Amino acid sequence: MRIVIYDGANTIGGSKIHVEEGDNGLFLDFGMNFAKYSLYYEEFISERTARGIYDLWHLNLIPKLNIYRRDLIPRDLVNEVPRYPKVPANAVLISHAHLDHVGNVALLDENIPVVGSPTTIAILKALNDTSSGGSHFGMEIPYYKVKKNKDEEGYILEADRNSHYPSRKVILSEDISSFHDFLFYRPGQESSRAKKIIPNDVKTLDEEDLGFEIKAFSVDHSIYGATAYIIEGDISLAYTGDFRLHGKNSNETRKFIKEAKNASVLITEGTRVGREEHENVSEQEVYENALKIVEEAKGFVIADFSARNFERLESFKEIAEKTGRELIVTAKDAYFLHALKIVDGADRLKGLRIYGNFKASQQKWEELVVWSNYAEYYIPPFEIRENQENYILCFSFYDMPHLLDIMPNGGTYIYSSSEAFGEEQEFSFLRLWNWLQYFGFEVHGFRIDGYGKPIFEKGLHASGHVSKEELRKIIDDIDPDYIIPVHTENPIWFKNKWDEKAVVLRNGESWEV
């Protein structure tokens, strides 16, 4: 078995791992490397999608391999890309729906299937449905917009307006038959003139031969649907993806650890081994700390937590119920909760309200799915303004302009998400602080020091990653023959702990066993 870490070997995120045996190969994730992207791009400057993969190729933001969608290769790369290796890729195994693990999958050859849990695929489909096109291709899973040459020269690409939306073959970790209709439905395609999603095969791992025996295991992470994999070839390989032991699905992680004890090779994340934080704040502690704040709060409450952290959303829903308030989510949040209901049947929207912000028109996904099914859940800003003490509103920095319609008279703001990484995010926190000060909020979770830098408080956010000490115990418990660290800024920690067992690779390096 040959293993290549194309990206993510010495940084957090951007995981792109290739496993090859004979004529068979698999990618384990194919994510965006935000650290590399930030060297060239920021919020208002990004790759030029009209040039396909051209910018990413030349800036080495994607591996130089002959594995990409043909419609994304402009004329001045047509002869260059084929000079590079065409590695076998029977499928890409997606660990979860965070873009640092899945954000470059949409660039891959359209014939490469995606493998994931039904929850992960549903979240990715909802991301695609609710995307406004964006500045990169990361949202185009499992269906995508076909590109064509804008003119005869072929240097500029544009969406083919005459083409329907092709979709990739999807291989699920378990069968969810009710999910298929949602997978190939794009809101608005009812119109005879609208472009439709072209259905593709939907299989399960049990039904599909990918050249390896693959077993998927649910694990605990800060997004639902996270999956670890065990791959059986000439040897057994276990891949953790991102995982933890301090969320409500920790028992799922423990089941994977037990099954991984037969693996010869362990590819594991090491996000927190390079950080000073050692102690875990559990999701239960976050719930208890936030509950205490809301119980003592007077007036309006805003809860700010990571998008698609549905476990945190459910915690604040329970807090709202216990404190006699109603939780208000955005229409986009509601669309994701609707998608999750199709997968697992849980009605997470029951008892919630949906923020009815002022806008010229609704997008099709909101009009035909959210509004059509949940119109009675909507609440306008003026109604919130009149009864501010009755609500908890799920808003983030990007929603702040809508507060001008509510005009809060003070209130409590709870920041329940990760700390800033990078200068640009620090500027965002300073802007967020200015909004909160304008409306007179009492802020919990962070503050701005005298130098304009955010200082974060512990206790209102639980990491999505296993702690250093827990990871050490897990690796000792699994006791693999070899350990390959990824998704870490401190791969040497593994070498210091396990010496010859630890295989520390650089990006692009291969290793065979």
LINTA-V296768 format. One record per residue. N is the residue number from 1. RES is the residue in three letters. SS is DSSP state (@ for helix, = for strand, . for the rest). Layout:
N;RES;SS
N;RES;SS
This chain:
1;MET;.
2;ARG;=
3;ILE;=
4;VAL;=
5;ILE;=
6;TYR;=
7;ASP;=
8;GLY;.
9;ALA;.
10;ASN;.
11;THR;.
12;ILE;.
13;GLY;.
14;GLY;.
15;SER;.
16;LYS;=
17;ILE;=
18;HIS;=
19;VAL;=
20;GLU;=
21;GLU;=
22;GLY;.
23;ASP;.
24;ASN;=
25;GLY;=
26;LEU;=
27;PHE;=
28;LEU;=
29;ASP;=
30;PHE;=
31;GLY;.
32;MET;.
33;ASN;.
34;PHE;@
35;ALA;@
36;LYS;@
37;TYR;@
38;SER;.
39;LEU;.
40;TYR;.
41;TYR;.
42;GLU;=
43;GLU;.
44;PHE;.
45;ILE;=
46;SER;.
47;GLU;.
48;ARG;.
49;THR;@
50;ALA;@
51;ARG;@
52;GLY;.
53;ILE;.
54;TYR;@
55;ASP;@
56;LEU;@
57;TRP;@
58;HIS;@
59;LEU;.
60;ASN;.
61;LEU;.
62;ILE;.
63;PRO;.
64;LYS;.
65;LEU;.
66;ASN;.
67;ILE;.
68;TYR;=
69;ARG;.
70;ARG;@
71;ASP;@
72;LEU;@
73;ILE;.
74;PRO;.
75;ARG;@
76;ASP;@
77;LEU;@
78;VAL;@
79;ASN;@
80;GLU;@
81;VAL;@
82;PRO;.
83;ARG;.
84;TYR;.
85;PRO;.
86;LYS;.
87;VAL;.
88;PRO;.
89;ALA;.
90;ASN;.
91;ALA;=
92;VAL;=
93;LEU;=
94;ILE;.
95;SER;.
96;HIS;.
97;ALA;.
98;HIS;.
99;LEU;@
100;ASP;@
101;HIS;@
102;VAL;@
103;GLY;.
104;ASN;.
105;VAL;@
106;ALA;@
107;LEU;@
108;LEU;=
109;ASP;.
110;GLU;.
111;ASN;.
112;ILE;.
113;PRO;=
114;VAL;=
115;VAL;=
116;GLY;=
117;SER;.
118;PRO;@
119;THR;@
120;THR;@
121;ILE;@
122;ALA;@
123;ILE;@
124;LEU;@
125;LYS;@
126;ALA;@
127;LEU;@
128;ASN;@
129;ASP;@
130;THR;@
131;SER;.
132;SER;.
133;GLY;.
134;GLY;.
135;SER;.
136;HIS;.
137;PHE;.
138;GLY;.
139;MET;.
140;GLU;.
141;ILE;.
142;PRO;.
143;TYR;=
144;TYR;=
145;LYS;.
146;VAL;.
147;LYS;=
148;LYS;=
149;ASN;=
150;LYS;.
151;ASP;.
152;GLU;.
153;GLU;.
154;GLY;.
155;TYR;.
156;ILE;.
157;LEU;=
158;GLU;=
159;ALA;=
160;ASP;.
161;ARG;.
162;ASN;.
163;SER;.
164;HIS;.
165;TYR;=
166;PRO;=
167;SER;=
168;ARG;.
169;LYS;.
170;VAL;=
171;ILE;=
172;LEU;=
173;SER;.
174;GLU;.
175;ASP;.
176;ILE;.
177;SER;@
178;SER;@
179;PHE;@
180;HIS;@
181;ASP;@
182;PHE;@
183;LEU;@
184;PHE;.
185;TYR;.
186;ARG;.
187;PRO;.
188;GLY;.
189;GLN;.
190;GLU;.
191;SER;.
192;SER;.
193;ARG;.
194;ALA;.
195;LYS;.
196;LYS;.
197;ILE;=
198;ILE;.
199;PRO;.
200;ASN;.
201;ASP;.
202;VAL;=
203;LYS;=
204;THR;=
205;LEU;.
206;ASP;.
207;GLU;.
208;GLU;.
209;ASP;.
210;LEU;.
211;GLY;.
212;PHE;.
213;GLU;=
214;ILE;=
215;LYS;=
216;ALA;=
217;PHE;=
218;SER;=
219;VAL;.
220;ASP;=
221;HIS;.
222;SER;.
223;ILE;.
224;TYR;.
225;GLY;.
226;ALA;.
227;THR;=
228;ALA;=
229;TYR;=
230;ILE;=
231;ILE;=
232;GLU;=
233;GLY;.
234;ASP;.
235;ILE;.
236;SER;=
237;LEU;=
238;ALA;=
239;TYR;=
240;THR;.
241;GLY;.
242;ASP;.
243;PHE;.
244;ARG;=
245;LEU;.
246;HIS;.
247;GLY;.
248;LYS;.
249;ASN;.
250;SER;@
251;ASN;@
252;GLU;@
253;THR;@
254;ARG;@
255;LYS;@
256;PHE;@
257;ILE;@
258;LYS;@
259;GLU;@
260;ALA;@
261;LYS;@
262;ASN;@
263;ALA;.
264;SER;.
265;VAL;=
266;LEU;=
267;ILE;=
268;THR;=
269;GLU;=
270;GLY;.
271;THR;@
272;ARG;@
273;VAL;@
274;GLY;@
275;ARG;.
276;GLU;.
277;GLU;.
278;HIS;.
279;GLU;.
280;ASN;.
281;VAL;.
282;SER;.
283;GLU;@
284;GLN;@
285;GLU;@
286;VAL;@
287;TYR;@
288;GLU;@
289;ASN;@
290;ALA;@
291;LEU;@
292;LYS;@
293;ILE;@
294;VAL;@
295;GLU;@
296;GLU;@
297;ALA;.
298;LYS;.
299;GLY;.
300;PHE;.
301;VAL;=
302;ILE;=
303;ALA;=
304;ASP;=
305;PHE;.
306;SER;.
307;ALA;.
308;ARG;.
309;ASN;.
310;PHE;@
311;GLU;@
312;ARG;@
313;LEU;@
314;GLU;@
315;SER;@
316;PHE;@
317;LYS;@
318;GLU;@
319;ILE;@
320;ALA;@
321;GLU;@
322;LYS;@
323;THR;.
324;GLY;.
325;ARG;.
326;GLU;=
327;LEU;=
328;ILE;=
329;VAL;=
330;THR;.
331;ALA;@
332;LYS;@
333;ASP;@
334;ALA;@
335;TYR;@
336;PHE;@
337;LEU;@
338;HIS;@
339;ALA;@
340;LEU;@
341;LYS;@
342;ILE;@
343;VAL;@
344;ASP;@
345;GLY;.
346;ALA;.
347;ASP;.
348;ARG;.
349;LEU;.
350;LYS;.
351;GLY;.
352;LEU;.
353;ARG;=
354;ILE;=
355;TYR;=
356;GLY;=
357;ASN;.
358;PHE;.
359;LYS;.
360;ALA;.
361;SER;.
362;GLN;.
363;GLN;.
364;LYS;@
365;TRP;@
366;GLU;@
367;GLU;@
368;LEU;@
369;VAL;@
370;VAL;@
371;TRP;@
372;SER;@
373;ASN;@
374;TYR;@
375;ALA;@
376;GLU;@
377;TYR;@
378;TYR;=
379;ILE;=
380;PRO;=
381;PRO;@
382;PHE;@
383;GLU;@
384;ILE;@
385;ARG;@
386;GLU;@
387;ASN;.
388;GLN;@
389;GLU;@
390;ASN;@
391;TYR;=
392;ILE;=
393;LEU;=
394;CYS;=
395;PHE;.
396;SER;.
397;PHE;@
398;TYR;@
399;ASP;@
400;MET;@
401;PRO;@
402;HIS;@
403;LEU;@
404;LEU;@
405;ASP;@
406;ILE;@
407;MET;.
408;PRO;.
409;ASN;.
410;GLY;.
411;GLY;=
412;THR;=
413;TYR;=
414;ILE;=
415;TYR;=
416;SER;.
417;SER;.
418;SER;.
419;GLU;.
420;ALA;.
421;PHE;.
422;GLY;.
423;GLU;@
424;GLU;@
425;GLN;@
426;GLU;@
427;PHE;@
428;SER;@
429;PHE;@
430;LEU;@
431;ARG;@
432;LEU;@
433;TRP;@
434;ASN;@
435;TRP;@
436;LEU;@
437;GLN;@
438;TYR;@
439;PHE;.
440;GLY;.
441;PHE;=
442;GLU;=
443;VAL;=
444;HIS;=
445;GLY;.
446;PHE;=
447;ARG;=
448;ILE;=
449;ASP;.
450;GLY;.
451;TYR;.
452;GLY;.
453;LYS;.
454;PRO;=
455;ILE;=
456;PHE;=
457;GLU;.
458;LYS;.
459;GLY;.
460;LEU;.
461;HIS;.
462;ALA;.
463;SER;.
464;GLY;.
465;HIS;.
466;VAL;.
467;SER;.
468;LYS;@
469;GLU;@
470;GLU;@
471;LEU;@
472;ARG;@
473;LYS;@
474;ILE;@
475;ILE;@
476;ASP;@
477;ASP;@
478;ILE;@
479;ASP;.
480;PRO;.
481;ASP;.
482;TYR;=
483;ILE;=
484;ILE;=
485;PRO;=
486;VAL;=
487;HIS;.
488;THR;.
489;GLU;.
490;ASN;.
491;PRO;.
492;ILE;@
493;TRP;@
494;PHE;@
495;LYS;@
496;ASN;@
497;LYS;@
498;TRP;@
499;ASP;@
500;GLU;@
501;LYS;@
502;ALA;=
503;VAL;.
504;VAL;.
505;LEU;.
506;ARG;.
507;ASN;.
508;GLY;.
509;GLU;.
510;SER;=
511;TRP;=
512;GLU;=
513;VAL;.
